[in-house]
Amino acid sequence: MGTVSRRQVLIGGGALLGSGLVPGLSLVSNAFGEEIARPDYMIRAGFNENPWGPSRVALQAIVDSIKMSNLYGGNRRALTDLMGNIHNVPTDHISIGTGSGEILRTAGMLVAMDKGSVVCADPTYHDLIRYAERAGSEIIRVPVNPDTLNVDLNAMHKAIRKDTKCVYIANPNNPVPSIIEKNALREFTLDVAKDRMVFIDEAYFEFVDNPDYESMMDLVRDGHKNIVVARTASKIHGLAGLRIGFGFADPELTQRINDAKTGAINVLGLNAAYASYKDQDFQDFTIRKNKESLAIVESMLDELGHRYVKSNANFSFIYTGRDVEEVGQAFRAENLMIGRPFPPMNDWIRVSMAKPHEMEYFAQVYKKILG
Ligand SMILES: Cc1ncc(COP(=O)(O)O)c(C=O)c1O
């Protein structure tokens, strides 16, 4: 691996595919437009994972770290310093979790310990909310706009009560891959965070290519209290299985989160994340491939005139008008695993972007089942 450059690896991967040396070749449609053969493996289009990761440099870091597996932890300091440099945030503002999910759940637990309610969009990502609810918090779910499926900030503002100790916002949202307009979100966050925690989950931040979008990291950087921004190594970095994620917040809140966390990060995850965050090529490559996959799916839906939410992330949210369980089973029978149900939106499906040739196959199956 050491003597092969990133560029060669990426180009080489494509060459291998064309040569028939890798599984899944049968998925590549031929120039005569013949049907793409069913793959001999299950395509994972259900978990918003990175189908390309971990990167080569992260893999090398993992290999090099295996011999350190006798250690409880690893060089947490190095990763914290790197994150501080990348985001221009002091290191006492950063917590590392076993995935950003641990930061989300810890925040949920703190809110429940404070006997506070949580306001969130509906639907949205479940980790913080479900944990807070199980720990005794009341969850105030505010439906997304029924036409656009965008998070409805005005309605969320109105839903805030005296006992609300946290407002959770995933931006981009999940399962709806929409974003919140940057100025509206900034105004909302600054106002609401005067009296309670605003938790901005930016798990899909790196995928967004939209002038209306901005991270809220600068609010943390500028010293605002009560604002948490979460990021993860699970998505663009393809390290979901090694469980590394981050919380960025004012030092006092960071300390509370660190004191309450129960997970323990491991040396493989730490060193893989450290290597991966320095590997911009892999991130650019993933973004490019994700765009290719999205273009295949979205142009197919446009052609059919089907309703979907234009994606700002690595997944699509598509209206089928059919029961999601039944549709999911039909896809599974074709070796395609799509996302789980997101009630009450049981006539929509969430489809994560796999590799472009796999999404060509998805488009073929979609047309057969739903076209
Ligand atoms: C919006 C959002 N936040 C957080 C996470 C959690 O990711 P992780 O715990 O792997 O960092 C996910 C995972 O799918 C997600 O979609």
The ligand as an SDF file (V2000), in Angstrom:
LIG
                    3D

 16 16  0  0  0  0  0  0  0  0999 V2000
  -28.2630   12.7630   11.9370 C   0  0  0  0  0  0  0  0  0  0  0  0
  -27.3720   11.7270   12.5600 C   0  0  0  0  0  0  0  0  0  0  0  0
  -26.7030   12.0350   13.6670 N   0  0  0  0  0  0  0  0  0  0  0  0
  -25.9080   11.1650   14.2780 C   0  0  0  0  0  0  0  0  0  0  0  0
  -25.7510    9.8930   13.7910 C   0  0  0  0  0  0  0  0  0  0  0  0
  -24.9160    8.9390   14.5750 C   0  0  0  0  0  0  0  0  0  0  0  0
  -23.7650    8.6060   13.9690 O   0  0  0  0  0  0  0  0  0  0  0  0
  -22.5400    8.0300   14.7670 P   0  0  0  0  0  0  0  0  0  0  0  0
  -22.9770    7.6400   16.1370 O   0  0  0  0  0  0  0  0  0  0  0  0
  -22.0970    6.8550   13.9980 O   0  0  0  0  0  0  0  0  0  0  0  0
  -21.5350    9.1380   14.8010 O   0  0  0  0  0  0  0  0  0  0  0  0
  -26.4330    9.5070   12.6180 C   0  0  0  0  0  0  0  0  0  0  0  0
  -26.2970    8.1410   12.0990 C   0  0  0  0  0  0  0  0  0  0  0  0
  -26.9360    7.6990   11.1840 O   0  0  0  0  0  0  0  0  0  0  0  0
  -27.2780   10.4510   12.0090 C   0  0  0  0  0  0  0  0  0  0  0  0
  -27.9680   10.1550   10.9060 O   0  0  0  0  0  0  0  0  0  0  0  0
  1  2  1  0
  2  3  1  0
  2 15  2  0
  3  4  2  0
  4  5  1  0
  5  6  1  0
  5 12  2  0
  6  7  1  0
  7  8  1  0
  8  9  2  0
  8 10  1  0
  8 11  1  0
 12 13  1  0
 12 15  1  0
 13 14  2  0
 15 16  1  0
M  END
$$$$
